[in-house]
Amino acid sequence: RVKIARMAAKDDANFIRFSLTGEGAYSAIVKFIDQLEQGQHYVRFERLHLELPDLDAGVAKNTVRISAVMLIPFLPGITEEAATE
């Protein structure tokens, strides 16, 4: 399960920033990150944090939490709507 939300623009007009939060199996999270970085949108991570489960808290053994800020380059000549699809 992952939630992605667009963030407010900073002075850097070359990127569109998104926050990403979610949880899942470690192998699924790693695969998801790899797919984002190797995909057609040229996603790069500005910040990436993985939180391993606290086994004493009753959380499933393989549940990992992710929080990140990712960047997608804004390419001239492409509308913002197309860049966020």
N, C-alpha and C positions, 0 to 999 in steps of 0.2 A: 504494500500500500504506500503510495507516494502522492504528495500534494506539491504542486508547482504553482507559484504565484509571481507575477511580474512585480518588480520593485521600482521605486521612484528613480527617475533618471538622475545621474550625477553629471558633472561637467564633461566627462568623457563621452562624447557622442558617437564613438566608434563601436560601442557595445550596448546591448540590451541586457539588463541584469534580471535574474530570476532567483527567488528563494526556493529551496527544495527541502522538504521534510518527509520522513516516512520511516517505515520499519519493514523488516522481512528477514529471511534467511541470509546468512553471511554470503553464501555463494551467489544468491540471486542479486544482492546489492552490488557485489563486485562486478557481476556480469552486466548489470544495468549501467553502472558507471562507465564501463568499457564501451558499451554500445553508444552511450551519449558522446563520448570522446571520439569514437571512430565513425560516427554517423555523418550524415550530409549537412548538418547545421553547424559544424565546427565548434561545438560546445567546449568551453574551457572552464575549469573550476578556479574561482578566486579564493574560495574557502571550502574545505571539506572536512567534516567531523563525523567519525563513526563511534558510536557508543556501544561497547560490548555489554551483553546482559549481566545483570547482577543475579547470580544463581541463588542467592539467599532471598530474593524478593518474590520468588514464585513465578518469574517470567519464564516463558519457554526457553529451553537451552539454546536454540539457534536463532533467537530473535535479536537482531541488531538494529539500532536506530541510526538514522542518517540525518544530518542537517548540512546544508551547503548553500553557497552562493555561486551560481554559474553564469557565465557570460556567453552570449551569442553575438558574433560580430554583426554590425549593421553595415550592410553593403550598399553603396550608392546605387540608385536606380531601382531598388527594391522597396516596395511599400512596407510600412511597419506591419500591416496586417499579414502580409505574406511571410515576413520574418518571424512572426510569432506562431505560425501554424504548426 
